[in-house]
Amino acid sequence: MSEPIRPSTVLAATRTAFTVQTEDGQTLVGEVSAPIERPTSAILCCHPNPTGGGMMDSHIYKKAANRLPEMAGITVVRFNTRGTSSEAGTSTGSYDNGRAEKYDVEAMINYCFNTLGLQELWVVGWSFGTSIAISHARDPRVKGLILLSPTLLDIVDGDLEFWAADGRPIVALIPEHDDYLKPDQARERFSVIPQTELIAVDGAKHLWVGEPFVHRVLSEIARVVAPGRLPLPTEI
């Protein structure tokens, strides 16, 4: 007899803890959740601001790691940026408002390709994580960006213009009731990047609380990186 997917649902995957060294000498902690069979693509998750409690276990990312490997064959790579703690441990260094986090993002992208041997990688950012993705995930091997609740607060001049010229796809999920950037504002700001696919999500808030919104976010991620595995199940 089937039962609904719940916040606590954990599906099958191969889960491996890791550490990564950055170019400036910090040690990042993280975890890879890989599908046991039928792999498709991979995502690297940049978490919300640690000064507000953001970390690799922030609920959307934890649920992505618990579900997407089995549901969609997606390898989910999560990590703590410098100075950030979670159940997996604490990354060394200290929070730098998105500046020195450049080394974290670059080290993680290299780890995904050079150590894990991933063939296709999308970078997913959430809140603060969208800013470090936009600013620092420029490695040409990255397939594109998926932005959850982008704030555009910590980007610098030239960041949006880089992606406009680059041409790689950007998908931005904008909650109707976001605290920082609502859909109308987002349409104006992202108009600089013509290839942006902007998705306004009715009823949603910045933190995507509630199982219907979790399912929506995970489904949109799968639509981009593993469309052949849709629809994602709501029961197991």
QUIQUI-V130263 format. One record per residue. N is the residue number from 1. RES is the residue in three letters. PHI is phi as a letter, one per 30 degrees, with the letter a starting at -180 (999 if undefined). OMEGA is omega in whole degrees, -180 to 180 (NA if undefined). Layout:
# QUIQUI-V130263
n={N:N}
res={RES:RES}
phi={PHI:PHI}
omega={OMEGA:OMEGA}
This chain:
# QUIQUI-V130263
n={1:2:3:4:5:6:7:8:9:10:11:12:13:14:15:16:17:18:19:20:21:22:23:24:25:26:27:28:29:30:31:32:33:34:35:36:37:38:39:40:41:42:43:44:45:46:47:48:49:50:51:52:53:54:55:56:57:58:59:60:61:62:63:64:65:66:67:68:69:70:71:72:73:74:75:76:77:78:79:80:81:82:83:84:85:86:87:88:89:90:91:92:93:94:95:96:97:98:99:100:101:102:103:104:105:106:107:108:109:110:111:112:113:114:115:116:117:118:119:120:121:122:123:124:125:126:127:128:129:130:131:132:133:134:135:136:137:138:139:140:141:142:143:144:145:146:147:148:149:150:151:152:153:154:155:156:157:158:159:160:161:162:163:164:165:166:167:168:169:170:171:172:173:174:175:176:177:178:179:180:181:182:183:184:185:186:187:188:189:190:191:192:193:194:195:196:197:198:199:200:201:202:203:204:205:206:207:208:209:210:211:212:213:214:215:216:217:218:219:220:221:222:223:224:225:226:227:228:229:230:231:232:233:234:235:236}
res={MET:SER:GLU:PRO:ILE:ARG:PRO:SER:THR:VAL:LEU:ALA:ALA:THR:ARG:THR:ALA:PHE:THR:VAL:GLN:THR:GLU:ASP:GLY:GLN:THR:LEU:VAL:GLY:GLU:VAL:SER:ALA:PRO:ILE:GLU:ARG:PRO:THR:SER:ALA:ILE:LEU:CYS:CYS:HIS:PRO:ASN:PRO:THR:GLY:GLY:GLY:MET:MET:ASP:SER:HIS:ILE:TYR:LYS:LYS:ALA:ALA:ASN:ARG:LEU:PRO:GLU:MET:ALA:GLY:ILE:THR:VAL:VAL:ARG:PHE:ASN:THR:ARG:GLY:THR:SER:SER:GLU:ALA:GLY:THR:SER:THR:GLY:SER:TYR:ASP:ASN:GLY:ARG:ALA:GLU:LYS:TYR:ASP:VAL:GLU:ALA:MET:ILE:ASN:TYR:CYS:PHE:ASN:THR:LEU:GLY:LEU:GLN:GLU:LEU:TRP:VAL:VAL:GLY:TRP:SER:PHE:GLY:THR:SER:ILE:ALA:ILE:SER:HIS:ALA:ARG:ASP:PRO:ARG:VAL:LYS:GLY:LEU:ILE:LEU:LEU:SER:PRO:THR:LEU:LEU:ASP:ILE:VAL:ASP:GLY:ASP:LEU:GLU:PHE:TRP:ALA:ALA:ASP:GLY:ARG:PRO:ILE:VAL:ALA:LEU:ILE:PRO:GLU:HIS:ASP:ASP:TYR:LEU:LYS:PRO:ASP:GLN:ALA:ARG:GLU:ARG:PHE:SER:VAL:ILE:PRO:GLN:THR:GLU:LEU:ILE:ALA:VAL:ASP:GLY:ALA:LYS:HIS:LEU:TRP:VAL:GLY:GLU:PRO:PHE:VAL:HIS:ARG:VAL:LEU:SER:GLU:ILE:ALA:ARG:VAL:VAL:ALA:PRO:GLY:ARG:LEU:PRO:LEU:PRO:THR:GLU:ILE}
phi={999:d:b:d:d:c:e:c:d:b:c:d:a:c:c:b:d:b:b:b:c:d:d:c:j:c:c:c:c:a:b:c:c:c:d:d:a:h:d:b:b:b:b:c:c:c:d:d:d:d:d:c:j:d:a:d:c:e:e:d:d:d:d:d:d:d:b:d:e:d:d:b:i:c:d:c:c:c:a:c:d:e:i:c:c:a:e:d:k:c:d:d:i:b:e:b:h:j:d:d:d:e:d:d:d:d:d:d:d:d:d:d:d:d:c:d:i:d:c:b:b:c:c:c:c:b:h:e:d:d:d:d:d:d:d:b:c:c:e:d:d:d:d:l:c:b:c:c:h:d:c:h:d:c:d:c:e:j:d:d:d:e:d:d:d:d:j:d:d:b:c:b:c:c:d:e:c:d:d:c:b:d:e:d:d:d:d:d:d:d:d:d:c:d:d:d:c:c:c:d:c:d:i:d:c:e:c:h:d:j:e:e:d:d:d:d:d:d:d:d:d:d:e:d:c:b:d:d:c:d:d:d:d:c:b:b}
omega={-177:176:-177:170:-180:178:-177:-176:176:-179:-174:175:170:-174:-174:175:179:166:-179:177:177:-179:-180:167:177:179:180:176:180:179:172:172:-173:178:177:178:177:179:179:-176:-177:175:172:-171:175:-167:177:-173:-180:178:176:179:179:-178:-178:179:174:-154:179:-177:176:180:174:180:-179:-171:-169:177:180:-176:-170:179:-176:171:-177:-180:179:178:173:173:-176:179:-176:-178:171:178:-179:-178:-177:173:-179:-179:-178:179:-177:174:174:-177:180:175:172:-179:179:-178:-179:179:-179:177:177:178:-178:-178:-170:-179:-180:180:179:-178:-179:-176:170:176:179:175:177:179:176:180:176:-179:-180:175:-180:-175:-165:-177:-173:180:-175:178:180:-176:-179:-177:170:-172:178:180:179:178:-175:-179:-171:176:-179:180:178:-178:-179:179:176:-177:176:-180:-176:175:178:-174:173:176:-178:176:-174:178:178:-175:-179:-180:-170:-175:-179:-172:-178:177:-179:179:179:-177:-177:177:176:-177:-171:-178:179:169:-176:-176:175:-176:-177:174:-175:174:-172:-174:175:-179:179:-175:177:-179:174:179:179:-179:-179:178:179:176:-180:179:-179:-169:-179:-172:-179:-178:176:-3:174:-179:172:178:176:NA}
